Amino acid sequence: ELTNHCNLKCIFCGQQAMTREKGFISEGTFQKIIDECSLHSTPVRFIRWGEPFLHEKIIDFCKYTKSKDVPLHITNNGLVIKESDMRALIDMEVDSLIFSFQGTTKEQYEIMRNNKLYDKLTSNIHKLIKMRGNKSKPFIHISSTITDESGIEKENFINAWGHIVDSVDIGKTNLSRIPDHK
């Protein structure tokens, strides 16, 4: 977890209820973790309660990780990543970028993610695909979760993205465990 700050206020996420202090991992702590991962041949995934591209040192952290021959995977919401980040990630051959969606349509995404930024997300993915060209890294994956979308909506989402990115996965969000989710 590079940070527990997030640029979104998704209706299903427990991040807003987090009581621990918000912050950013220090360079020293980060390097210590990567050094240990390197010793034990352990891959690293930037994920958890925050958006990793909010950390101002993310590209430096990626370079450090790759310099230690540690496989690196980054899960992000696709809204903060810049073109310069994309170019750097392609050039250093980050192992994978996972884009986190919600729902299977623009309307479902906008409700669950509590924003009108679906087009920005999809534009960023298309931009990254174009920039990567025929290179194999980073592997580009879309991960979404659904609530009560139909099988046809799920199939349409997989078919729409499956020929654009390297893989697509859909899980389930259980809103019954979230108080006042409406």
N, C-alpha and C positions, 0 to 999 in steps of 0.2 A: 504494500500500500504506500505509494509515493505521497499521497495526500488523502485526507478525508474531506476535503472541500469538493463540492460538486457544483456545476453550473446549471443543474436541473432540479426541479422539485416534483418528481414523479409521484403520482397519487398512491402508488403501491409500495414505495420504498421506505424502509425504516431509517434511512439516513437523517431525515428531519427530526427524528426522535432521539438521535444519538446524544448522549450526555457528556461524552468525553470531549476534551478540548480539541478544537480544529487546528490543524497544522500541516507542516510539510516535513518529510523525512530529511534529515541532515545528510550532507555529503559523506561525512565520516561513518555514520551508521549504515548508509547505503553501501559504501565500499566494503565495510566489514561483512555485511550479509553476502555480497557477491563473492568476496574472497572465500568465504566458507562454502558457498555453493560450488565454486570452482574446485575446491579441494575434494568435494564429495560427488562431483559430476551431476549436480542437481540443476535442472532447468529452472528458469525464473519466469513468472507471469506477473505483470503489473495489473493488478485488479484489486478490488475490495469495495470500500465505501465511497471512494472519491474518483474523480476524473483525472487520470494520470497526466494528461496533456495540460493540466493547470499548473503542474510543477515546472518552474522556469528552467530547471536543469535536466529535464527529461531526455533531451538529445545527448547531453554529456553522460547521463546515467546509462543510456543505451550503448554509447561508445565504450564506456568502461566495461559493461557487461560483456559485450562482444569481444573486447580485447582479452578477456579472461576465458574465451572459448566456452562461455555459458550460453546454452540455447535460451532465446528470449522471445516471449509471447506477450502481447499487449492487448488487453481488453479496454475498449473505450466507447464513448457514446457517439463518436464521429462528428461532433459539433465544434470542438476546439482545435482539432488538428489543423495545422497550416500546411500550405504547399511546401514550404521549406522543410517542415518536419517529414512530410511524405518523401521528399527527395532524399533526405538524410537516411531515413529508414530503409529505403530501397538500396541506396549506395552501400550501407553497412550490412545489408542482408539480414535484417531482423527476421527471425524465423516465422512469426505469424502476427497478423493484426486481426483482432476479433472486433467486429462492430456489433454493438448491442442495440437491437431494435425492441419494440414492444408492439404486439399485434401483428396483423397481416395486411392492413390497409393504412393509407395515410390518415384516415379519420380515426381509426382505432389507436394508432400511434399518438396522434395529437391529444386524444383524451387521456390515455394512460401516462404519457410523458409530460402532460400539462404544458404544452407549447405548440407553436406553429412552425416548427423547424424541420419538418420531414423532408422538404425539398433540399434544404442545406445538407442534411445527412446523406441523402441519395446522391447529390451532386459531388460531395466529397469522396464517396466510394467510387463513383465513375471516374473522377479525376485521378484517384490513386491507381485504378486499374489501367487507365491510359498511360500514366507515367511509368508504371511497372513494365508495360509492354509484354514481351515474351519471357521475361525473367521468371524464375520459379519462387523467388522470395521478395517480399514477404508473402507467405501463404495468406490468402484473404478469405476470412470466414464471417458469415453473418449468423448471429445467434438472436433468436427472438423467443418471446414467450407469449402465450395466448391465455385468454380467460375462457370465453365461451364461443369463440369463432367456429364456423362450420368447417367440415372436412374440405369442402370446395375452396373456401377462403385460404385454408392452410396449403392446399395443393397449388392454388394459383400463386401464392407467395413463393413457394419453393420453385415452381416452374419459372416464374419471372426472374428470380435472382440466381437460380441454379446454373444458368448458362453464362452468367456474368462474373460471378465470384467462384472461388475454388470449392467452397462447401457452404451449406445452409443447414441450420439445426433449429428446431422449434420445440420448446419445453412448455411448461404450464405455470401460470401465476394463479395462486389461490387467494382471491380477494376476501373470502369469508374470514380470514385471520387478521384482516386489517380493519381497525376501528374507523368508522366514518369514512369509508372509501368513496362515497358518492360525491 
